[in-house]
Amino acid sequence: MLSFPCETAVWRTLPAIRSALARALIARNMSQRQIAELLATTEATISHYRKGKRGVAVDLKPDILKAIEQLADQLVTQSVPIEKLRERICVLCNKATETAVVC
């Protein structure tokens, strides 16, 4: 069945990015509650990301993972404004969707 790139992004790529970002923030000692608020989701979703139950349908390329790690560092040190988070995630999602390896 035909699917559009935006469907892949919404159902697979974006959750993979959010999952990687959540795990990166957890590694930097941010609480699940803080991450849930930051990503506008629930603590249960963050728990699923942490446990690998969600956000695993796409293998993100090393350059995307590196950018996610950098974004996590910037969020923790507050060197990137929260208002820019949506824009930064959109850029990552667009780039990842172009090169996604869908399981």
C-alpha positions in Angstrom: 0.0 0.0 0.0 1.2 3.5 -0.8 2.2 5.7 2.1 3.3 9.3 2.0 6.5 10.6 3.6 4.4 12.6 6.1 2.8 9.4 7.3 6.1 7.8 7.8 7.3 10.9 9.7 4.2 10.9 12.0 4.0 7.2 12.8 7.7 6.2 12.7 10.3 8.9 12.3 9.0 11.4 14.8 8.6 8.8 17.6 12.1 7.5 16.9 13.5 11.1 17.3 11.4 11.7 20.4 12.5 8.4 21.9 16.2 9.1 21.2 15.9 12.6 22.6 14.1 11.3 25.7 16.8 8.7 26.3 19.5 11.3 25.8 17.8 13.6 28.4 17.4 10.8 30.9 21.1 10.1 30.5 21.6 13.7 31.5 19.6 13.2 34.7 16.4 14.9 33.5 13.3 13.4 35.1 10.6 11.7 33.1 8.2 14.4 34.2 10.4 17.2 32.9 10.9 15.4 29.6 7.2 14.7 29.2 6.5 18.4 29.7 9.2 19.4 27.3 8.0 17.0 24.6 4.3 17.7 25.3 3.5 14.1 26.1 2.9 11.9 29.1 5.3 10.3 31.6 4.0 6.9 30.4 5.2 7.7 26.9 8.6 8.7 28.1 8.7 5.4 30.1 7.9 3.5 26.9 10.7 5.4 25.1 13.1 4.6 27.9 12.2 0.9 27.8 12.4 0.6 24.0 8.6 -0.1 23.7 8.0 2.8 21.4 9.9 4.8 18.9 11.9 1.9 17.5 10.5 1.4 14.0 13.1 3.5 12.4 16.9 3.2 12.6 18.2 6.7 12.8 21.4 7.5 11.0 24.5 8.4 13.1 24.4 12.1 12.0 20.8 12.4 13.2 21.7 10.6 16.5 24.6 13.0 17.0 22.4 16.0 16.3 19.9 14.6 18.9 22.7 14.3 21.5 23.8 17.9 20.8 20.2 19.1 21.1 19.9 17.2 24.5 23.1 19.0 25.7 21.7 22.3 24.6 18.4 21.7 26.3 20.0 20.7 29.6 22.3 23.8 29.5 19.5 25.9 28.3 21.6 27.2 25.4 18.7 26.6 23.1 15.4 28.3 23.9 12.5 25.9 24.5 10.6 27.9 21.8 13.1 26.6 19.2 12.6 22.9 20.2 9.7 22.4 17.7 11.7 23.9 14.9 14.8 21.8 15.7 12.8 18.6 15.9 11.1 19.4 12.6 14.5 19.8 10.9 15.7 16.5 12.3 12.5 14.8 11.3 12.7 16.1 7.7 16.3 15.0 7.4 15.6 11.6 9.0 12.6 11.0 6.8 14.6 11.5 3.7 17.1 8.8 4.7 14.9 6.6 7.0 15.4 2.8 7.2 11.9 1.6 8.0 11.7 -1.8 9.8 
